[in-house]
Amino acid sequence: MYVQLPMIKAILERCNIEWIEPPNYEADDVIGSLASEIARRYGRAFVSSNDFDFAHTHYSST
């Protein structure tokens, strides 16, 4: 995956799509934080991943 990142970033840049890349955080931590904020604002958030770190999470404000 790390080999693909420069290509993915170049595509996103050409399409004017912003990305975030907080230093010293793993992707699952960032995704979890974003999902929690979305759930807080809109009632729920869905994350689809084959990463087992997400198996124990559930985001809902209800």
C-alpha positions, -999 to +999 in steps of 0.1 A: +000+000+000+028+025+008+041+022-027+007+032-040+003+063-018+022+088-041+001+078-071-031+080-051-021+115-038-013+126-073-047+115-085-065+132-056-045+164-063-054+164-100-091+160-091-089+188-065-099+163-037-084+171-003-070+145+020-058+145+055-027+129+068-022+136+105+014+127+115+018+100+141-017+086+137-027+053+121-054+054+094-079+034+116-076+060+144-083+089+119-112+071+103-126+062+137-124+098+149-140+111+117-168+085+120-174+095+156-177+132+146-200+124+117-222+102+140-223+130+166-235+155+139-258+134+118-269+105+140-248+077+126-218+069+104-209+037+085-174+025+079-168-005+056-134-021+061-118-055+061-095-043+088-101-062+120-095-031+141-129-019+130-146-052+141-153-039+176-165-004+167-200+009+162-208+046+156-242+059+165-254+088+186-286+069+195 
